[in-house]
Amino acid sequence: RGEMRNGTPGIVLEEGRDSGETNRILDSHKASDIIKEIKAIGIQGKINLNPQYINIDELDFDNYHINNERQHNVTEQEAKLFITQAKISTTTWNGRFENFYGEFGCVYVDVINKKIRTAYKKDEFTENIIRLIEVLSNYEK
């Protein structure tokens, strides 16, 4: 369930979900309703109900920022797993960042510099992120 794509972590056949997970959303025609609910929570950026593909093998990990400055206690492996398990992603800052949101953690990737800029686990979710995950769970198969 999202941990592996096409049998290999972080590898997909095409942009978005692979053929084994093409749509977790119960009714795809309700996409606009889902996006409206997500926006009402306060989630910013372009909402991608099928998370954008990113090659996790190409990403650097900002350990100093994530673990020394912010003390999130997330390993590089955990952050990359959170990306592959993401339920949605958002595109922000005119495409510079792709933010991945999942049940167990969130990861913000600087796509221009190919760097995991921040990552945090479920126990640090804000109320908005908790509500986001609840909204998505309501629409899952």
Beta strands, then each sheet from edge to edge (+ up, - down):
strand 1: 46-48
strand 2: 60-61
strand 3: 88-92
strand 4: 97-101
strand 5: 105-110
strand 6: 115-121
sheet 1: 1+ 3- 4+ 5- 6+ 2+
end
